[in-house]
């Protein structure tokens, strides 16, 4: 499905049938857009109203359709390269249309054109207040409001909206520079940096990044170098301009015109270097009107920025580096050692460390990180030379300040911008990125196990874990995340073991390790770290979870003896809902477990007492067997040092 020619809706007859893409009419309320052979998005404008009846808000629907159309990739905003971004922007538009325009009665073009500046500003403040009150959905509503007013104001300023659909205020009137900065900081404060990026966010951004690094990087770098050479030779600033077919740029015009440009999706190329001929009035010796043929090159810089962002995302995802450590990377390729790629880094122990206090280190990295480093070295080679800089990341436009490396805040903006463009998620942070691989390691989802294996390109999950084990930064992220998410659980486990209030084979093993380490009874990071490191070294998924009977499941290394729940379900991870606590060797039992086991015995004894001689023998046998198995379990748990308290059994470590 290909786009028709760009429509200027300020000149269009909205009563006529308008084709926006091959076979797709503007007036349809369901736009199904197939942008690749097996990929499509569905934009349903009936979402604006709860019952799907748009008859009472026809003009409002037209406005949302126009805003959505102008957010198609490579149409008006050259920064937009993904249909996922279009889909995300549409959701923002619908949210504000539903909760602001529709609820306020702004449904006709007369009402839309009479919205006041105060009403726009008050709605944004209302969304901010909802965020402060932790109202569900408030953050998305807040993001939607700012996106909506910005887009509406920008398209009005460009003269692309019909009369009656225009916003009479520019975006800087709605939100001043200072106010926008205040709201940006407020939005940053809402991000839970301990909450990692979900797998459904990581996967598409990873795929997009790999595609840019491996498929589009050569073209982007080549075009950027050509334009940089032109700017240097002409002494002009690096700003989006046109390249003319005649004059000093004719050779550049010919090169760009003949360049093979890859496609982003069916019918949409990375760069549209199609010549445009216009009748223009010229001055000088050739006064009069003449045809001038040019190529637009404004798409190149957005592509350079996106390629850089893809590289930064990959580096942040796979290395565990903090923002400052990414900004401090030198322009040196990764090097090979023992069949693995390694990257030289500078590690800072605290945020207050000076540049001189950074500690040099070398970490293993996947091939895609080495490729990202190579791309960045080539992409900014000219600017690096101009700035006399040794850093990997430098600005793409050299200013009078001539910074030798990018600001730390730029790393944040790069990651946030890329994640939002690809997925629509606007609250990603670099700290979340550091935690994402760690979260995939300790999460309980089989799909996450498969994803992390795919990300690292290893045949087995165990290979990935053993690989990560060699990167202390990644191990530290895992430990930090486990400590944050499972602090209470791990504290309960370790302290209960130390105080002889647990039992089971796994409890016994951990207890012995504590004794060797002269464990003092207080949960230390080193104990958690040892557990994590041993699990990683064993090449098995990390797993910590409470189980229904009480106590904990800790999967840590016995690949040859999987828990019964895994054997039963065929799952690659423990399934606590199917926990066979009577037979599992991966459980740590505590006082709650023992109490519940005793309750189970009493339950089956009571059920048995209700039966008479005529009862079904198999039922009787089942109850008797359950009683015996639970009694045997208690016997095993308390066989050496049972402790009785108020006639109720508690258990010492075996």
Secondary structure, 3 states (H helix, E strand, C coil): CCECCCCCCCCCCCCCCCEEECCEECCCCEEEEEEECCEEEEEEHHHHCCCCCCHHHHHHHHHHHHHHHCCCCCCCCCCCCCHHHHHHHHHHHHHHHHHHHHCCCCCCHHHHCCCCHHHHHHHHHHHHHHHHCCCCCHHHHHHHHHHHHHHHHHHHHCCCCCCCCCCCCCHHHHCCHHHHHHHHHHHHHCCCCCCCCCHHHHHHHHHHHHHHHHHHHHHHHHHHHHHHHHHHHHCCCCCCCEEECCHHHHHHHHHHHHCCCCEEECCEECCCCCCEEEEEEECHHHCEEEEEEEEECCHHHHHHHHHHHHHHHHHHHHHCCCHHHHHCCECCCCEEECCEEEEEEEECCCCCCCHHHCEEEEEEECHHHHHHHHHHHHHCHHHHHHHCCCECCCCCCCCCCCCCCCCHHHHHHHHHHHHHHHHCCCCCCHHHHHHHHHHHHHCCCHHHHHHHHHHHCCCCHHHHHHHHCCCHHHHHHHHHHHHHHHHHHHHHHHHHHHCCCCECHHHHHHHHHHHHCCCCCCCCHHHHHHHHHHHHHHCCCCEEEECCCCCEEEECCCCCCCCHHHHHHCCCCCCHHHCCCCCCCCEEECHHHHHHHHHHHHHHHHHHHCCCCCCCHHHHHHHHHHHHHHHHHHHHHCCCCEEEECCEEEECCC
